[in-house]
Amino acid sequence: MKYETYSEYEPQRVSLAEGAFITVWSALSQWHQDLVLVGGLVPKYLCGDLTQQRSLPRPATLDVDLGIALAADHGQYGNLVWELRGHGFQQNTAHPSRFEKIIGGVTVPVDFLVEKPPHATGTAQVADITAGIMPGVERALATARTVTLSGVDLHGATQNLRARVCEVGPFLALKLRAFYHRQQPKDAFDILYTLLHYDGGSAAAIDAFAAEIRLGNPAGEEALRTLKEHFSTETSPGPVKASHFVLGEANPNESGDVRFERISLRQDMVDAASQLLRAASA
């Protein structure tokens, strides 16, 4: 689930998403080598100290996306669905790749994603769960970064753990491909935030994306296409929607400061996209 603007992301609901990740990751310890965090929570763990002053608001998400290996073990470690149910997550009957838990009337979703070439859409059975098909997941699994984190799970317990998180190159490829298909403002924001604030520096993030293209990341073709088609000018969908996510709908009566910030943000998005394209074609 995604909202159109940053202001719609209530801090309490955002914290529930991280709590869901911590809960599920703690519950599925025997599957860790076959799992990786992808999606909107990733920038939080790739972009360093979130207490530092930054030009963009902190990353926010309402759900958890986990990539899972197609060859994940069928039974050696037990039943994955049972483990999830043991922590209060139930499968969504309309979307079988999604598990949900209701906390204080708020539904917190966890989606499982898998790569199954040559398919680019649909679902696949992995171990005892259904996962949505998404090209690029295998590269996320192969290059995952292990991060140490501490947080509160959905039961209120403090957990200290090591988790596998999608690295910046595969993450950018996945997010750009997602924007190609759905053009959501949140995806454009995640791309820009990660490029500007990656803890290894913007140049390293750009180089990592270019490396994914050279290595034939299955998400790469549509990632490049969306950079060319949707991020080339300040009025292209990518820059416009990134600024919309941060600042809301453009208003002829908005202040000069807001107008300047909107233009600057769009320019940053265009510049970043241009650098990605140049690096990928070098």
N, C-alpha and C positions, 0 to 999 in steps of 0.2 A: 504494500500500500504506500502511495506517495501523495503528498499534497503539492499544491501549485506554488506556494510561497513558504519561505522559511518561518514566517511569523505563526504559521498554523501548527508548527511542531512544538507541542507542549512538552516542557522539560520532563515531566513525570512519565509521559508515554515514551519519550526517547530513552529514559533510563530503564524502562521495562524491556526494551529491545536488547540493550546490553546485558541486562539481567537474564534474559532468555538465552542469549549466547553462552554466558557463563554457566548457566544451569545445564544446558544441553552438552556443552563441551566436557563438563565435569562428569556427566552421566555416561558419556560414550568413550571413555578413556581407551578401551581396547580397539577402537576403530580409528584412533587419531592419525595413523599413517595413511589412511584412506580418505581423510577429510581435510578440507581447507575452508576458511572463511572467505567468502566473496560478497559483493554487494556493498550497500551503503555504510556498513560499519567499518569497512576497511580503512578509509582515510584517518579515522581516529587513531589507528595503530601504526600507520605509515608516516604520519606527519609530525612526530615529535611532541614537544611540550605544548599542550593545549592552553596552558596558562599564559603563554606569550601573547603580546598584543599583535593582532593580525588585521589585514585589510578586509578579510572576509569572516563571516560568523563561523562558529565551530560546526563541524559536521553533525548531521542529525539524521536519524532513520527510525522507522517504526517496526521494522521486521528484520529477520535474520536469514541470510542466504548461505547455505553450506554446499560446496562442491564435494561430490563423492566419487571415488574411483569406480569405473564400471566393473572392475574385477574384484571389488570388495568381497571379503570372505562370506560365503553362504553357510554360516552356522558354527564356524570354529569358535567364535567368541560369544555365542548366544544369540538372542533375538533382539534386534535393534528396536523394533516397534514396541516390544515389551518394556525396554528400558525407557523409551520416551513416555509411554503411558504411565510408568511408575513414577514419573515426575509431573503428571497431570496434563500431558499433551495428548490431544486426540486428533486423529486424521480427519481432514476436511473431505467429506464425501463428494463434493462437487469438484474439488481440486485435490486429487489423491497424493500429489507430491508435497502437500502442505500439512504441517502439524500445528495445532493451535492450543493455546492455554488461555483461559479467561482469568484475569486478575482485576478484582474490583470493578467488574463490568467492562473491562477493556480486553479486547482480543489481541493476543500477541502471537504473530505467525512465524513459523520457521519453515523455510522452503529448502528442499533438496534438489540439487542440479547435477547432471551427469553429461558427459560427452559420449556420443555413440555414432561415429561416422558410418555411412554417409548422411545420416539423418541430421537435420538442423532444427527440427521442431518435434513436438509430441512428447511422449514419456517412455521410460524404460524401467524394467524391474532390476533393482540392484539389491543383492541380499534379500531381505524380506520387505523392502520398501519400494514405493514408486517414486521415481525422480524425474523432474522435467529435463528435457534435452537442451543443452546449451553448448555450442561450439566454443572452445577455448578453456574449458574446465581442466582438461588434462595438463595444459601449460601452467595453470594456477597451482595444480597439485605438484607438478614437477619442480617448480621454483619457489615453493612456499617459504616464507620467512617464519621462524619461530620467535614469538614474542613472550615476554614474561609480564603478566598482568595480575592485578588484584582488584576484585570487585565483589559486589553483593549479588547473590543469585536470587531467584524468585521466591525462595523460602526465607530470605532474610539473613542467610549465612554468608560470611565473608570467605571468599575463595581466593587462594593464591595458586596460579596455574601457568602452564606454558601452552600456548596455542599456536596453531599453524594458520598464517594469514597470507592471502594472495599478495604477491609482490607487485611492484608498481607497473612493470611492463605488461604482464598479463591483465592487470586490473584496468589499465587504460584501454587496452584492446577490447575487453569485455564491456566497459562502459560506453565506449564509442559505438560498438555494435548495437548495444541497447538503444542508444540515441537514434541510430539509423532506423530502428524498427518502431520506436514509440515517441520520440521527440519530447520526452518529459523534462521540464525545467530542472528537476532534482538531479537528473543524470548530467546535464550540462554543468551544473554547479559542482558536482563531485569531481568531474574532470578538471575544471579550472582550479578548484581548491587543492587537489592533489598535485597538480603541476606547479603551483606557486609555493606549496608548503611541504613538499616531500622532504623527509629528514636527510636524504642524501643530496639534496639540491635539485633545482629544476633541470639543470643540464643532465644529471644522472638519470632523472625520470624520462627525459626525452630520448636519451641513448638506449634506455631499457626498452622503450616502446619500439624504437627502430630495430633493435635486436629481435623482438618478437616477429616483426614483419619479415626480416631476413630468414628466420627459422621456420617460417610458414605457419604461424599461429592461425588456426582455423577461423578465429574471429577477425583476423587482420584485413581480409579483403573488404568487408563491410565497414570496418573501422576507417580504412583509408577513403572509402567512398563517401562516408558521412563527413569526414574532414573537408573533402573537396566540395561537396554539395551543400553542406549545412553550416560551415564555419568560416567561409571565405571573406565575408564583409561584415561590417558592424550591424547591418540589417538582416543578416542571415539568421535562420532559426536558432542556431547554437548560442551565439552571443546575446541575442535578444532574450532568449529564455533563461540563460544564466543570470542576466541582470534582473529579469522579472522575478526569479526565485528569491533573490536577495532583497530587492527593493519594492516588489509588488508591481502592480500595473502602472505603466507610464501615464502621467497626468499632465496635460498642458499647463496646469497651474502649480506644478510642483516647484519647490524652491530651487534656486540656482545651485545650491550645494548638492541636492539630490540629483539634479540633472547632470552635474559634472561627474558625480560618482557613477551614475548609470553609463555615461559615455566612456569613462575610464575603464569600467568593468568590461564593457563590450570590446574595447580596444585590447585589453589584456587577453581576452578570449581569442580574438582574431590572431594576435601575435603568437600566442601559445600554439594554436592550430597550425599556423604557418611553419613554426619551428618543428613541429612533429612531422609535417609533410616533407620538409627539407631533409630532416634526418633519415626518414624512412626511404627516401629516394637516393640517398648518397651512396 
